[in-house]
Amino acid sequence: MDWSEAAELVEGDFGGRIVFTCEHATNALHDPWQWPESDRWLVDTHWASDIGAAAFTRRVAALMNAPAVLSTFSRLLIDPNRALDSETLFRQNADGHQVHLNEGLLEAEKQQRITRFYEPYHAAVSDVIRRSRGDTVFSIHTFTDDYEGDRRILELGVLFDDDEEPAYRLIRHLESHGFHVLANEPWSGKGGLAYSPVRHAKEFDRTALEIEARQDLIIQEDFAQRLAEALASFFA
């Protein structure tokens, strides 16, 4: 399957321990899709992409010389970190407002998005993990410090489903480096919100972890570098 339109590959050492993924890397739409004028307010918000996630993925991948796969399409077109039966695969509402990009979608258009973007993205991740001898699929996401009026002070969350032992080892490691970090916050990986890394880790018998970093912090140079170095030392 040709996945070049749906995924960006960052080259790295396939003999290392880790493959990074970034499912919400961009707010881009591909032709023929365009942002409806009524959705323009969404474009630069956390609803359209995980702010700072792509830049951090490239940073930590370069630091560790690790391969990474990043999406090339907005999560509002279709969310590759959701199962196909998820209610938010094609998100209908954001901050209490209709997402007009996804209003009244016909099954034919849903299938078009699945075929053109969702399936090729996951094919890319599978291809990279298949080539890697690493033991961990590590997904990078970010969260807003103000979610529909809920102010968040948490710096980092480590999401997991079945892989509790490595997740808590990572949490303790990050705490020892001075980060405020919690397990399965601000979302739970046990609720299907770490779908992509869990799916691919199970496919190849690897460990699945997902990190959530607060967006106003991850865009700061010193915070991003400290976090990248902490992750690199954990997987050394």
N, C-alpha and C positions, 0 to 999 in steps of 0.2 A: 504493500500500500504506500502511495506517495503521501508523505505527511508534511512536506516542505511548506505548504501554505498555513498549516495549523500549529506548527511548533518550531521553535528556534533551539538549535543544539549548541551548547557551549562544550567544546572539546576538552577532554581531560584524561587523566590516567585511569584506564579501565581496570587496572590492577589494584587500585586503592580500595578503601573501605566503603565508599559512599557514592550514591547517585543523588543529586539534588533535583527537585522538581519545583516549578512555580506555576500554579494553575491560574492565578489571577494577575498575570504579569502586565497587562496592558488594557487600555480603554479603546483600542482600535476596532473599527468595523471594516469588513471587506466588501467590495462591490458584490451585489447591488445594494447592500444594506447601508443605510445612512441614519444618523440620529434625527428623529422627528424634532421639529422646533420645540415642541412641548416637553421633550426630554433633555434639552440642552443643559439644563441645570444639573443633570446627573453626571455629565461627562468627566469632570475633574474631581468627583467625589469617590468615596470608598465603595459606593454601589457599583461603579463601572469597572474598578480595578482595585487591587490591594496596593495602596500608595506606598512607595519605597521598596516593595518586595522584589521587583525585577533587579533594581540596582544592587540590593543586598545579595541577591542570589548570585549575580555575576561577581561581586566582590569576594564572597566566601568561596565560591568555586575556584576563582583565580588563586586565592590564598592557599587552597588545599590541592590545587591542580586536579580537581574533580570534575567529572562530566555533569552537565545540567541540562534539563529540558524545560523551556519556558513556553507558555501559550502565546499565541500571536493575535488573539481575539478577545473582546470584552466578555467578561462573565455574564453580562446582561444579554448577550446574543445567545449563549448557552453556557452553562456552568460545568466545566469538566471535573469539578470537585464534588459533584453530586451524582448519585445513581440515576439511571434513566427513569425510574419511577418516582423520583423526588418531586415534591410540590414546588421546589424552587429551582428546578432545572432551567425553566424559563420564568424568571421572576416577574410577578405581576404587579407588586407594590413595593414602593420605597419611601420611607418617611411618611407613610399614609397616603401617598399619591400613586396613581396608576402609572405603570411603565408602558408608555404607548408603543414602544418598539415591539412589545410582546402582547399587545391587545388583540384578542380575537384570532389567535394563531390557528391556522388550519393544520390538520395532520400532515399534509404534504410539505408545508414549510418547516414544521418541526423535524420531519425526517430529513429534509434538505440540510438543515443545520447539523443534525446528528452525523449525517454521512460526510459532510464537507469539513467539519471542524472537530466534533467530539470524538468520533472514532479514529480519525488520523492522529489527534493529539495522544490518545491512549496507545495507539500503535507505536508512536515515537517513543513513549516512555518504556513500553515493553521491549522495544528493540534495543534501547540503551542498556536497560537492566540485563537483558539476555547477554549482551557483550561484556558486561562488568563482572568482576569476581568479588565485588564488594558485598558486605553483609547487611547494609542499611539503605532503605529508600527514605529520603529526608525531604519533606515538603515545607516550603517557606511561604508563610502568609503574614499579613499584618491586619491590625484592627484599629478602628477609630477610637480616640479618647472620649468621644461624645456620640453614643449610639442612641438616637431618638430620645435625647434628653438625659440619658443615663451616663454620668461622668465616671470614667474609669481611671484608677490610679495604678492598676497592675502594669508592670513593664513587659513581662513575657508570659506566655502560656506554652506548655508542652502538651500537645494532644496525642492521644494514643487510644487504641482499642484493646487488643489482647497483650500488647508488649509492655506490660506495666514495669517489669524489672529494669529494662534499659531506659525507660522514660524517667523513672525516679532516680536512676543514677545520673542522668543528664540534668535533672532538676537540682540535685544536690551539687553537681559540678558548677552549674550556673550560679547558684546561691553563693558558692565559695568564691566566685568572681564578682560578687557584689550586686547581683541582679535580683530584683523582686519578681519571683516566678512562681506560678502555681500550676498544678496538674489539671488538665482538661478545662481550662479557662482561657478566654471568656466563653468558649464553646466546648462541647465534649466530643472527643473523637469516638466515643461509644455510641453517639447518636447519628452516625453516618456523615459527620462533618469533616472527617479526614478520609473521605471515600477514596480519593486517588492513590495516596501512598499505601493505604491498607489493601486496596484491590491488587496493586502490582506487587506488593511484598508477599501477599498470599500466593500470587501466581508463580513466584520464583523462590518461595520459601526464604524470604528475607525478613528483617525487622522493619516495621513501619513507624516512623515518627513524624510529627508535624510541629513546627514552631509557629506561634503567633506573636508578633512584635508590635508594640504600640506605634502607630504611624508618626506621631509627632516626635518620637525618640529615634526611630530607625532612620529618619532622614538627616539626623545630626551626625556629622563625621566622626566625632569621638565615640559616640555610643555604638555606631555601626562597626567601627574598627574593633572596639573592645569585644563586641559580641562575636564577630568573625573570628577573632583570635581565641576566644573561649571555646567556640565550637571546634576549631582546628585542634586545640589541645585535647579536647575530649575524644576526638577520633584519631588521634596520633597513634 
